[in-house]
């Protein structure tokens, strides 16, 4: 199982250090892999039970890319895990599929573990054209890359408190399983109250958690819930 915390634009280096120290005190099952994705300014070489990753990166070692972070900066902190394709990068920052696939290919060549996010908007779901929309978000992506983790995050469920219904998640994960053998995660208003039921969904290998992961108490509650599975 996989449980990952995406801090987004939350936490500082000091609060991340405190968070990770408290995470050490949470007893986790042996079959659970933990990941934490702090903001760029909070990256460091932490001693942690969780792998530390970056929320985004530019497809270059270094260069004239104002406001970006690249391989050289990630290497300084020993970061080899990365989120790509998150809907907030696609919809708020305007990242194209072409750019996202370039990032994927660059960091694949570097041997990074890549959490690759896809998900439909509410408009697309209501139109019933989910599969073609998701397929477009997979263009240029090696779906059998050995360090790929695919995270299905419906845009309408991210940060809204409204998680997708279990049958909705199951349907999409079953479709994705026909495309890749790599781990499949769900993300979108995951919290202690629903993490067990989400993890029990066929083909679900874990969860990518946003808001509910920002407080260590909540994240540890989810770990405790998963010990019961």
C-alpha positions as CSV (number, residue, x, y, z in Angstrom):
1,X,0.0,0.0,0.0
2,X,1.0,3.6,-0.6
3,X,0.0,6.7,1.3
4,X,1.3,10.0,0.1
5,X,1.0,13.5,1.5
6,X,0.9,16.4,-0.9
7,X,1.5,19.6,1.1
8,X,0.9,21.8,-2.0
9,X,1.6,25.5,-0.9
10,X,1.6,24.7,2.8
11,X,4.3,24.2,5.5
12,X,7.7,25.7,5.9
13,X,11.0,23.9,6.4
14,X,10.6,24.3,10.2
15,X,7.1,22.9,10.2
16,X,8.0,20.1,7.8
17,X,10.8,19.1,10.0
18,X,8.4,19.0,13.0
19,X,5.8,17.1,11.0
20,X,8.4,14.4,9.9
21,X,9.6,14.1,13.5
22,X,6.1,13.3,14.7
23,X,5.6,11.0,11.7
24,X,8.5,8.9,13.1
25,X,6.3,8.3,16.2
26,X,3.4,6.9,14.1
27,X,3.6,3.1,14.0
28,X,3.0,2.0,10.4
29,X,2.4,-1.4,8.9
30,X,5.3,-3.0,7.1
31,X,3.4,-3.2,3.8
32,X,2.7,0.6,3.8
33,X,5.1,2.9,1.9
34,X,4.9,6.6,2.9
35,X,5.7,9.6,0.8
36,X,5.7,13.3,1.7
37,X,5.8,16.1,-0.9
38,X,6.7,19.5,0.8
39,X,6.9,22.8,-1.1
40,X,10.2,23.6,-2.7
41,X,11.4,25.9,0.1
42,X,10.9,23.1,2.6
43,X,13.0,20.5,0.8
44,X,16.0,19.2,2.8
45,X,17.9,16.0,3.6
46,X,15.5,14.7,6.2
47,X,15.8,11.5,8.2
48,X,12.3,10.1,7.8
49,X,10.2,6.9,7.5
50,X,8.7,8.6,4.4
51,X,10.4,9.2,1.1
52,X,10.6,13.0,0.4
53,X,9.5,14.1,-3.1
54,X,9.0,17.3,-5.1
55,X,5.6,18.6,-6.3
56,X,6.9,19.6,-9.7
57,X,10.1,20.1,-11.7
58,X,11.3,21.5,-15.0
59,X,12.8,19.1,-17.5
60,X,16.4,20.4,-17.3
61,X,19.4,20.0,-15.1
62,X,19.7,23.8,-14.7
63,X,19.3,26.9,-16.9
64,X,17.6,30.2,-17.4
65,X,14.1,29.2,-16.3
66,X,13.0,31.8,-13.8
67,X,10.9,30.5,-11.0
68,X,11.5,26.8,-11.8
69,X,13.4,24.0,-10.1
70,X,15.4,21.4,-11.9
71,X,17.5,18.3,-11.5
72,X,20.5,20.1,-10.0
73,X,18.4,21.5,-7.1
74,X,16.6,18.2,-6.5
75,X,20.0,16.3,-6.4
76,X,21.2,18.7,-3.7
77,X,18.6,17.2,-1.3
78,X,18.7,13.7,-2.6
79,X,15.2,13.9,-4.0
80,X,14.4,11.2,-6.6
81,X,10.6,11.2,-6.3
82,X,8.3,13.6,-8.2
83,X,4.6,14.5,-8.8
84,X,3.8,15.3,-12.4
85,X,0.5,16.2,-14.2
86,X,-1.4,17.3,-11.1
87,X,-4.6,19.0,-12.2
88,X,-3.7,22.2,-10.4
89,X,-0.6,22.4,-12.6
90,X,-2.7,21.6,-15.7
91,X,-5.7,24.0,-15.0
92,X,-4.2,26.8,-12.8
93,X,-0.7,26.9,-14.3
94,X,-1.7,26.1,-17.8
95,X,0.7,23.2,-18.3
96,X,0.1,21.4,-21.6
97,X,0.3,17.7,-22.2
98,X,3.3,18.2,-24.3
99,X,5.2,19.9,-21.5
100,X,4.1,17.3,-18.9
101,X,5.2,14.5,-21.2
102,X,8.6,16.2,-21.7
103,X,9.0,16.4,-17.9
104,X,8.1,12.7,-17.6
105,X,10.6,11.6,-20.2
106,X,13.4,13.7,-18.7
107,X,12.9,12.5,-15.2
108,X,12.3,8.9,-16.3
109,X,15.7,9.0,-17.9
110,X,17.0,10.1,-14.4
111,X,15.4,7.1,-12.8
112,X,12.9,9.1,-10.7
113,X,9.9,7.6,-9.0
114,X,7.0,9.5,-10.7
115,X,3.6,10.0,-9.3
116,X,1.7,10.8,-12.5
117,X,-1.7,12.4,-11.9
118,X,-4.8,12.3,-14.2
119,X,-8.4,13.2,-13.7
120,X,-11.5,14.6,-15.3
121,X,-13.4,17.8,-14.6
122,X,-17.1,17.7,-13.5
123,X,-18.2,18.9,-17.0
124,X,-16.4,15.9,-18.6
125,X,-17.9,13.4,-16.1
126,X,-21.4,14.8,-16.7
127,X,-20.9,14.4,-20.5
128,X,-19.7,10.8,-19.9
129,X,-16.6,11.2,-22.0
130,X,-14.2,10.2,-19.2
131,X,-12.1,7.6,-21.0
132,X,-11.0,9.7,-24.0
133,X,-10.3,12.6,-21.6
134,X,-8.0,10.4,-19.5
135,X,-6.3,8.9,-22.5
136,X,-5.4,12.3,-23.7
137,X,-3.7,12.9,-20.4
138,X,-1.6,9.8,-20.9
139,X,-0.2,10.7,-24.3
140,X,3.6,10.5,-24.4
141,X,3.7,8.6,-21.1
142,X,5.4,5.2,-20.7
143,X,2.8,3.3,-18.8
144,X,5.1,0.4,-18.0
145,X,7.9,2.5,-16.6
146,X,9.0,0.5,-13.6
147,X,9.0,3.5,-11.3
148,X,5.6,4.9,-12.4
149,X,2.7,5.4,-9.9
150,X,-0.5,6.6,-11.5
151,X,-2.8,8.7,-9.3
152,X,-6.4,9.1,-10.4
153,X,-7.7,12.4,-9.0
154,X,-11.0,13.7,-10.3
155,X,-10.7,17.5,-10.5
156,X,-14.2,18.0,-8.9
157,X,-13.2,16.0,-5.8
158,X,-9.9,17.8,-5.0
159,X,-10.1,20.0,-2.0
160,X,-13.9,20.1,-2.1
161,X,-14.6,17.6,0.7
162,X,-16.6,15.5,-1.9
163,X,-14.9,12.3,-2.6
164,X,-15.8,10.2,-5.7
165,X,-18.2,7.4,-5.0
166,X,-16.6,4.0,-4.6
167,X,-18.2,2.6,-7.8
168,X,-16.9,5.7,-9.7
169,X,-13.4,5.1,-8.5
170,X,-13.6,1.4,-9.2
171,X,-14.8,1.9,-12.8
172,X,-11.9,4.3,-13.6
173,X,-9.2,2.2,-11.9
174,X,-10.5,-0.9,-13.8
175,X,-10.1,1.0,-17.0
176,X,-6.6,2.2,-16.1
177,X,-5.6,-1.4,-15.1
178,X,-6.2,-2.4,-18.8
179,X,-3.6,0.2,-19.7
180,X,-0.8,-0.4,-17.1
181,X,0.3,-2.9,-14.5
182,X,1.8,-0.1,-12.3
183,X,0.3,0.9,-8.9
184,X,-2.9,2.9,-9.1
185,X,-3.8,5.4,-6.5
186,X,-6.9,7.5,-5.7
187,X,-6.8,11.2,-4.7
188,X,-9.5,13.6,-4.0
189,X,-10.9,14.5,-0.5
190,X,-9.3,11.4,1.0
191,X,-9.5,11.6,4.8
192,X,-9.4,9.3,7.9
193,X,-13.1,8.6,7.6
194,X,-12.9,7.2,4.1
195,X,-9.4,5.9,3.6
196,X,-10.2,2.3,4.6
197,X,-13.0,2.0,2.1
198,X,-11.0,3.6,-0.7
199,X,-8.1,1.2,-0.1
200,X,-10.5,-1.7,-0.3
201,X,-11.5,-0.8,-3.9
202,X,-10.3,-3.3,-6.5
203,X,-7.0,-2.2,-8.2
204,X,-6.4,0.6,-5.7
205,X,-2.9,0.5,-4.3
206,X,-3.1,3.6,-2.2
207,X,-4.0,7.2,-1.8
208,X,-2.5,10.6,-2.7
209,X,-3.8,12.9,0.0
210,X,-4.0,16.7,0.0
211,X,-5.8,18.8,2.7
212,X,-6.2,15.9,5.2
213,X,-2.5,15.3,5.2
214,X,-1.4,18.8,6.2
215,X,-1.9,18.1,9.9
216,X,0.2,15.3,11.2
217,X,-2.5,14.1,13.5
218,X,-4.8,13.5,10.5
219,X,-2.2,11.7,8.5
220,X,-1.3,9.5,11.5
221,X,-5.0,8.7,11.9
222,X,-5.0,7.4,8.3
223,X,-2.0,5.3,9.0
224,X,-3.8,3.8,12.0
225,X,-6.8,3.1,9.9
226,X,-4.7,1.2,7.3
227,X,-3.2,-1.0,10.0
228,X,-6.6,-2.5,10.4
229,X,-6.8,-3.7,6.8
